[in-house]
């Protein structure tokens, strides 16, 4: 499948699944993405094409696949997103909110940390390492319940990045 055709297919299929609230279908789509040789390129391109809610749903439902990614692949994801503010925002927001990453982890992952620093919304979490506000945590819990995300996947995802921050 040609790259642009592949992106169009995945963008439409993912968006349609979220519109229909067919969240289990997103895990199958993520599996299909991860079977591709260019999976990291696809994720970077999709992060720039999909709305925040749709991209977040894809990543959350595909968490088992994200858990299998090596840190070098996360770095490659950031490198491929360099200069594309929406992609950097989407990836960083997901990692801050759902993996609990802070400044030192993002500095290790991002090829140009200034791109993340420039996003005003992230400043409190990056400079002061503040925890998410209680209403954000409650919102996450509701999303996890709605998408049927196993709690152990969220815990494992947070642990994966907490180890990177403690090196």
Secondary structure, DSSP 8 states (H G I E B T S, - for coil): --HHHHHHHHHHHHHHHHHTT-HHHHHHHHHHHHTSTTHHHHHHHHHHHS-HHHHHHHHHHTHHHHHH--HHHHHHHHHHHTT-HHHHHHHHHHHHHHH---HHHHHHH-S-THHHHT-GGGHHHHHS-----HHHHHHHHHHHHHHT--HHHHHHHHHHHHHHHT-
